[in-house]
Amino acid sequence: MNVSELVENCGMALRAVATHKLRSMLTLLGVVIGVFSIIVVMTAIRVLQGSIETSLSQFGKDVLVIQRNPAISFGGPEVWEKIKRRKRLTPDLGELIREKASLVKSVGMQNGLFSGEVTSPYGKTEPSFSLLSLTPDGFPAKTLSIASGRALNSSDEENGRLVCVIGSKTAEALFPNSSPLGETIKMDGISYMVIGVLESKGAMLDNSQDSVVVIPLSTGMNRYGRSPWGLTILAQARSQETYNDAMEEIRGILRTARKVPPGEADDFEIFTNDSLIEQFRSITFAVRVGAALISSIALITAGIGIMNIMLVSVTERTREIGIRRAIGAKKRNIMTQFITEAIFLCQLGGIVGIALGIAGGNAAAYFFEVPPVVPVDWAIIGFLVCAAVGVIFGTYPAYKAAQLDPVEALRYE
């Protein structure tokens, strides 16, 4: 098929759509829904993926995170009952790793205590600010950088001082017109002196990571006891090359200390940024597969509608086909005409579906205040799928049109 024939076929397809507007719109609705459903899901996932993966990378690249509970779990009640029976991690285990793990250069520990309102003489925050207790080595492990003042040090930790480092959003809320350094804030009825302010880390799924108050781990345990979620140990490997070996070394130390029998599963969890991101991707993969299956059902239904309208079109245009054959059109020209029309119909619905899907998916970007994205790869896949639907479901009507007898077609009323 040459360019002029393609242009002519597209023109005829456009005239056919314009002639039967309502019928064409109803036929295209299935294509629009099928393409929209997959593009909106893929766009929304792409929007959230960058934000979540950046937020999941809250620890340094060489950091191993040790917890009693898994970071992500899909087990039923039996699994959670087993996890709840695990012994809690203690600061002694962190110290043991620091002493015995030769492939670890630093060990930090943290406790997420609770969320609440923070007040100062100049203002107060919303009741969703988090109180976190942390050892000094936990700052580099969590990639927490100081914007002003200083971080917690070993003296603060050893003496259980009532000092704190606050997030940038906390500083803005409590000290809008002055420096917070040296000032006093109050949380849960206890006063802390501000010694530092953290650099902003942004939001994760509409939850600010800057709405935080960080106190020494010893202060947190003395004042509030153990965290309901348990202690988290942050072990930083000496290098990326020794990363996996450091993980196995820590696993051996903990299994021995916690008396885990050989052959039994660990009663603790060790995970990394990469493992968290892989778990997230496995979740989104299942969502993508589900969206693709739902969309395929809609597209098959739409393809049947396309075939139906093309068969009707062949019947309505039987005399036209006879005239074209009589003046020299070949069977392949007739087939090409009707297949082009079927592809044109599908692509028209695909364009609408892709546009609506990108707009709908980026609503998540607006809601979570993250940059919008245009999934070019999925848009191209959408166009190709629509073309395939047009070819598959337009071939039989096109073949039927091409096989019409020219004489009989000219007699058709």
C-alpha positions as CSV (number, residue, x, y, z in Angstrom):
1,M,0.0,0.0,0.0
2,N,1.5,3.3,-1.1
3,V,1.1,6.7,0.8
4,S,-1.7,8.0,-1.5
5,E,-3.7,4.9,-0.9
6,L,-3.2,5.1,2.8
7,V,-4.3,8.7,2.8
8,E,-7.3,7.8,0.8
9,N,-8.3,4.9,3.1
10,C,-7.9,7.1,6.2
11,G,-10.1,9.8,4.5
12,M,-12.8,7.2,3.9
13,A,-12.5,5.9,7.4
14,L,-12.9,9.4,8.8
15,R,-16.0,10.0,6.6
16,A,-17.5,6.7,7.8
17,V,-17.0,7.7,11.4
18,A,-18.5,11.2,10.7
19,T,-21.5,9.7,8.9
20,H,-22.4,7.4,11.9
21,K,-21.3,9.5,14.9
22,L,-23.4,7.8,17.6
23,R,-22.7,4.3,16.4
24,S,-19.0,5.0,16.1
25,M,-18.8,6.6,19.6
26,L,-20.6,3.6,21.2
27,T,-18.2,1.2,19.4
28,L,-15.1,3.1,20.4
29,L,-16.3,3.3,24.1
30,G,-14.9,-0.2,24.7
31,V,-11.5,0.7,23.3
32,V,-11.4,3.9,25.3
33,I,-12.2,2.0,28.5
34,G,-9.7,-0.8,27.9
35,V,-6.8,1.6,27.0
36,F,-7.8,4.0,29.8
37,S,-7.8,1.3,32.5
38,I,-4.3,0.2,31.8
39,I,-2.8,3.7,31.1
40,V,-4.3,5.2,34.2
41,V,-2.9,2.4,36.4
42,M,0.6,2.5,34.8
43,T,0.7,6.3,35.0
44,A,-0.3,6.3,38.7
45,I,2.2,3.6,39.5
46,R,5.0,5.4,37.6
47,V,4.1,8.6,39.5
48,L,4.2,6.9,42.9
49,Q,7.2,4.7,42.1
50,G,9.8,7.4,41.9
51,S,8.5,9.1,45.1
52,I,8.3,5.8,47.1
53,E,11.6,4.4,45.9
54,T,13.3,7.7,46.8
55,S,11.7,7.6,50.2
56,L,12.5,3.9,50.8
57,S,16.1,4.8,50.2
58,Q,16.1,6.6,53.6
59,F,19.1,4.6,54.8
60,G,22.7,4.8,53.4
61,K,23.7,2.5,50.5
62,D,25.9,0.3,52.8
63,V,23.4,0.1,55.7
64,L,21.8,-3.1,56.9
65,V,18.6,-2.7,58.9
66,I,17.9,-5.3,61.6
67,Q,14.3,-5.5,63.1
68,R,12.2,-7.9,65.0
69,N,9.3,-7.5,62.5
70,P,9.5,-7.6,58.7
71,A,9.3,-4.3,56.9
72,I,6.5,-5.6,54.6
73,S,4.5,-8.7,55.2
74,F,1.4,-10.2,53.6
75,G,1.0,-13.2,56.0
76,G,-2.2,-14.1,57.7
77,P,-3.0,-14.2,61.5
78,E,-0.8,-17.3,62.0
79,V,2.3,-15.5,60.5
80,W,1.7,-12.4,62.7
81,E,1.2,-14.6,65.8
82,K,4.6,-16.2,65.2
83,I,6.2,-12.8,64.7
84,K,4.7,-11.4,67.9
85,R,6.2,-14.3,69.8
86,R,9.7,-13.2,68.8
87,K,12.0,-11.7,71.4
88,R,12.6,-8.0,71.1
89,L,15.9,-6.6,70.0
90,T,17.8,-4.8,72.7
91,P,20.7,-2.2,72.8
92,D,22.9,-5.0,74.1
93,L,22.6,-6.8,70.7
94,G,23.6,-3.5,68.9
95,E,26.7,-3.3,71.2
96,L,27.4,-7.0,70.5
97,I,27.4,-6.4,66.7
98,R,29.7,-3.4,67.2
99,E,32.2,-5.5,69.2
100,K,32.2,-8.7,67.1
101,A,31.3,-7.7,63.5
102,S,34.7,-7.1,61.9
103,L,33.1,-6.0,58.5
104,V,30.9,-3.3,60.1
105,K,32.3,0.2,60.6
106,S,29.5,1.7,62.7
107,V,26.3,0.6,64.5
108,G,23.3,2.9,65.1
109,M,20.1,2.2,66.9
110,Q,16.7,3.8,66.8
111,N,13.3,3.6,68.5
112,G,10.2,5.2,66.9
113,L,8.3,6.2,70.0
114,F,5.0,7.9,69.1
115,S,3.3,10.8,67.3
116,G,1.9,13.9,69.0
117,E,1.8,17.6,69.3
118,V,5.0,19.6,69.8
119,T,4.8,23.1,71.4
120,S,7.2,26.0,71.9
121,P,6.7,29.5,73.3
122,Y,6.1,30.7,69.8
123,G,3.7,28.1,68.3
124,K,2.6,24.5,68.1
125,T,2.5,21.8,65.5
126,E,-0.2,19.5,64.3
127,P,-0.7,16.3,66.4
128,S,1.1,14.1,63.8
129,F,4.8,15.0,64.6
130,S,6.9,11.9,65.3
131,L,9.2,11.5,68.3
132,L,12.3,9.3,67.4
133,S,15.1,8.3,69.7
134,L,18.4,7.6,68.0
135,T,22.1,7.0,68.7
136,P,24.7,9.3,67.2
137,D,25.8,6.7,64.7
138,G,22.2,6.5,63.4
139,F,22.5,9.9,61.8
140,P,24.8,8.9,58.9
141,A,23.1,5.5,58.7
142,K,19.7,7.2,58.1
143,T,21.4,9.9,55.8
144,L,20.2,12.6,58.2
145,S,22.2,15.8,57.5
146,I,22.3,18.9,59.8
147,A,21.2,22.2,58.3
148,S,22.2,24.2,61.4
149,G,23.5,23.5,64.9
150,R,24.9,20.0,65.6
151,A,23.8,16.4,65.7
152,L,23.5,14.3,68.8
153,N,26.9,13.1,70.2
154,S,28.1,10.4,72.5
155,S,28.0,12.7,75.5
156,D,24.2,13.3,74.9
157,E,23.7,9.5,74.6
158,E,25.8,8.5,77.7
159,N,24.2,11.1,80.0
160,G,20.6,10.8,78.7
161,R,20.4,14.5,78.1
162,L,17.1,16.3,77.4
163,V,18.2,17.6,74.0
164,C,16.8,17.2,70.5
165,V,17.4,17.7,66.8
166,I,14.3,18.7,65.0
167,G,13.1,18.4,61.4
168,S,12.9,21.5,59.1
169,K,9.1,21.4,59.1
170,T,9.1,21.3,62.9
171,A,11.4,24.3,63.0
172,E,9.1,26.3,60.7
173,A,6.0,25.5,62.8
174,L,7.6,26.2,66.2
175,F,10.0,29.1,65.4
176,P,8.6,30.9,62.3
177,N,10.5,34.1,62.9
178,S,13.6,33.1,64.8
179,S,16.3,30.4,65.1
180,P,15.3,27.4,67.2
181,L,18.9,26.7,68.4
182,G,19.1,26.9,72.2
183,E,15.4,27.2,72.5
184,T,13.1,24.8,74.4
185,I,10.3,22.7,73.0
186,K,7.8,20.5,74.8
187,M,6.4,17.1,73.7
188,D,4.3,14.8,75.9
189,G,4.9,17.1,78.9
190,I,8.7,16.9,78.7
191,S,10.9,19.8,77.7
192,Y,13.9,19.4,75.3
193,M,16.5,21.9,74.3
194,V,17.0,22.2,70.5
195,I,20.6,21.7,69.5
196,G,20.2,21.2,65.7
197,V,17.9,21.3,62.7
198,L,17.8,18.7,60.0
199,E,17.9,19.3,56.3
200,S,14.6,18.8,54.5
201,K,14.0,15.2,53.1
202,G,10.6,15.9,51.6
203,A,7.4,13.9,51.8
204,M,6.5,10.2,51.3
205,L,2.9,9.6,50.2
206,D,1.8,12.9,51.5
207,N,3.5,12.3,54.9
208,S,6.3,14.7,55.6
209,Q,9.6,13.2,56.7
210,D,10.6,16.6,58.2
211,S,7.9,16.5,60.9
212,V,10.1,14.8,63.4
213,V,11.9,15.4,66.8
214,V,15.0,13.3,67.4
215,I,16.3,12.7,70.9
216,P,19.1,10.4,72.3
217,L,18.2,6.7,72.4
218,S,19.0,6.5,76.2
219,T,16.7,9.5,76.9
220,G,13.9,7.9,75.0
221,M,14.3,4.5,76.8
222,N,14.6,6.3,80.2
223,R,11.5,8.4,79.7
224,Y,9.2,6.3,77.6
225,G,10.6,2.7,77.9
226,R,10.7,0.4,74.9
227,S,9.0,1.2,71.6
228,P,5.9,-0.8,70.8
229,W,7.5,-1.6,67.5
230,G,10.8,-2.6,69.0
231,L,14.4,-1.4,68.6
232,T,15.9,-1.1,65.1
233,I,19.6,-1.6,64.6
234,L,21.4,0.1,61.7
235,A,24.7,-1.5,60.8
236,Q,26.9,0.2,58.2
237,A,29.2,-2.1,56.3
238,R,32.8,-1.1,55.7
239,S,32.3,-1.0,51.9
240,Q,30.0,-2.1,49.2
241,E,32.3,-5.0,48.4
242,T,31.9,-6.5,51.9
243,Y,28.2,-5.7,52.1
244,N,26.8,-9.3,51.7
245,D,29.6,-10.7,53.8
246,A,28.7,-8.2,56.6
247,M,25.1,-9.3,56.4
248,E,26.0,-13.0,56.9
249,E,28.4,-12.0,59.7
250,I,25.6,-10.1,61.5
251,R,23.2,-13.0,60.9
252,G,25.6,-15.4,62.5
253,I,26.2,-13.2,65.6
254,L,22.4,-12.6,66.1
255,R,21.5,-16.3,65.7
256,T,24.1,-17.3,68.2
257,A,23.1,-14.6,70.7
258,R,19.4,-15.3,70.4
259,K,20.0,-19.1,70.5
260,V,18.3,-19.9,67.2
261,P,18.7,-23.7,66.5
262,P,20.5,-24.8,63.3
263,G,18.0,-25.3,60.5
264,E,15.4,-23.0,61.9
265,A,14.4,-19.6,60.4
266,D,15.8,-16.4,61.8
267,D,13.7,-14.8,64.6
268,F,14.7,-11.4,63.3
269,E,14.7,-9.5,59.9
270,I,17.6,-8.1,58.0
271,F,16.7,-5.9,55.0
272,T,18.2,-3.2,52.8
273,N,17.1,-0.4,50.6
274,D,17.3,-2.7,47.6
275,S,15.2,-5.5,49.2
276,L,12.5,-2.9,50.2
277,I,12.4,-1.6,46.6
278,E,12.3,-5.1,45.2
279,Q,9.3,-5.9,47.5
280,F,7.6,-2.7,46.4
281,R,8.2,-3.6,42.7
282,S,6.8,-7.1,43.2
283,I,3.6,-5.6,44.6
284,T,3.3,-3.1,41.7
285,F,4.0,-6.0,39.3
286,A,0.9,-7.8,40.5
287,V,-1.1,-4.6,40.1
288,R,0.2,-4.2,36.6
289,V,-0.7,-7.7,35.6
290,G,-4.2,-7.4,37.1
291,A,-4.7,-4.1,35.1
292,A,-3.5,-5.8,31.9
293,L,-5.9,-8.7,32.3
294,I,-8.9,-6.4,33.0
295,S,-7.9,-4.2,30.0
296,S,-7.5,-7.2,27.8
297,I,-11.1,-8.3,28.5
298,A,-12.3,-4.8,27.7
299,L,-10.3,-4.7,24.5
300,I,-11.6,-8.1,23.4
301,T,-15.1,-6.9,23.9
302,A,-14.3,-3.7,22.0
303,G,-12.7,-5.8,19.2
304,I,-16.0,-7.7,18.9
305,G,-17.8,-4.4,18.6
306,I,-15.4,-3.2,16.0
307,M,-15.9,-6.4,14.0
308,N,-19.7,-6.0,14.3
309,I,-19.7,-2.4,13.0
310,M,-17.3,-3.3,10.2
311,L,-19.6,-6.2,9.1
312,V,-22.5,-3.7,9.1
313,S,-20.4,-1.3,7.1
314,V,-19.6,-3.9,4.6
315,T,-23.3,-4.7,4.1
316,E,-24.2,-1.0,3.8
317,R,-21.4,-0.3,1.3
318,T,-21.9,-3.4,-0.8
319,R,-22.8,-1.3,-3.9
320,E,-19.8,1.0,-3.3
321,I,-17.5,-2.1,-3.2
322,G,-19.1,-3.3,-6.5
323,I,-18.3,0.0,-8.1
324,R,-14.7,0.0,-6.9
325,R,-14.2,-3.5,-8.2
326,A,-15.8,-2.7,-11.5
327,I,-13.4,0.2,-12.2
328,G,-10.4,-1.9,-11.4
329,A,-9.9,-2.2,-7.6
330,K,-8.3,-5.5,-6.6
331,K,-9.3,-7.7,-3.7
332,R,-6.3,-6.5,-1.7
333,N,-7.3,-2.9,-2.2
334,I,-10.7,-3.7,-0.7
335,M,-9.2,-5.6,2.2
336,T,-6.7,-2.8,2.8
337,Q,-9.5,-0.3,2.9
338,F,-11.5,-2.0,5.5
339,I,-8.6,-3.1,7.7
340,T,-7.4,0.5,7.6
341,E,-10.8,1.7,8.7
342,A,-10.8,-0.9,11.6
343,I,-7.3,0.3,12.7
344,F,-8.4,3.9,12.4
345,L,-11.4,3.3,14.7
346,C,-9.2,1.6,17.3
347,Q,-6.5,4.2,17.2
348,L,-9.1,6.9,17.6
349,G,-10.4,5.3,20.7
350,G,-6.8,4.6,21.8
351,I,-5.8,8.2,21.6
352,V,-8.8,9.2,23.8
353,G,-8.1,6.4,26.2
354,I,-4.4,7.3,26.5
355,A,-5.1,11.0,27.0
356,L,-7.7,10.3,29.7
357,G,-5.4,7.7,31.3
358,I,-2.4,10.0,31.6
359,A,-4.6,12.8,33.0
360,G,-6.3,10.4,35.5
361,G,-3.0,8.8,36.6
362,N,-1.4,12.2,37.2
363,A,-4.2,13.1,39.5
364,A,-2.2,11.0,42.0
365,A,0.8,13.3,41.3
366,Y,-1.3,16.4,42.2
367,F,-2.7,14.7,45.3
368,F,0.7,13.6,46.7
369,E,2.4,16.7,45.5
370,V,5.0,14.9,43.3
371,P,6.1,15.7,39.7
372,P,3.7,14.4,37.0
373,V,4.9,11.8,34.5
374,V,4.1,10.8,30.9
375,P,4.6,7.1,30.4
376,V,5.8,7.3,26.8
377,D,6.5,3.5,26.7
378,W,3.0,2.6,27.8
379,A,1.5,5.1,25.4
380,I,3.4,3.5,22.5
381,I,2.3,0.0,23.8
382,G,-1.3,1.4,23.8
383,F,-1.1,2.5,20.2
384,L,0.4,-0.9,19.1
385,V,-2.3,-2.8,21.0
386,C,-5.0,-0.8,19.4
387,A,-3.4,-1.4,16.0
388,A,-3.3,-5.1,16.7
389,V,-7.0,-5.1,17.8
390,G,-7.9,-3.4,14.6
391,V,-6.0,-5.9,12.4
392,I,-7.3,-9.0,14.3
393,F,-10.9,-8.0,14.4
394,G,-11.0,-6.1,11.1
395,T,-9.5,-8.9,9.0
396,Y,-12.7,-11.0,8.7
397,P,-15.0,-8.2,7.6
398,A,-12.3,-7.0,5.2
399,Y,-12.0,-10.5,3.8
400,K,-15.7,-10.8,3.4
401,A,-15.8,-7.4,1.6
402,A,-13.0,-8.5,-0.7
403,Q,-14.7,-11.8,-1.7
404,L,-18.0,-10.1,-2.8
405,D,-18.8,-10.8,-6.4
406,P,-18.6,-7.5,-8.3
407,V,-21.7,-8.2,-10.4
408,E,-23.8,-9.2,-7.4
409,A,-22.5,-6.3,-5.5
410,L,-23.6,-3.8,-8.2
411,R,-27.1,-5.3,-8.1
412,Y,-27.4,-4.9,-4.4
413,E,-30.1,-2.5,-3.2
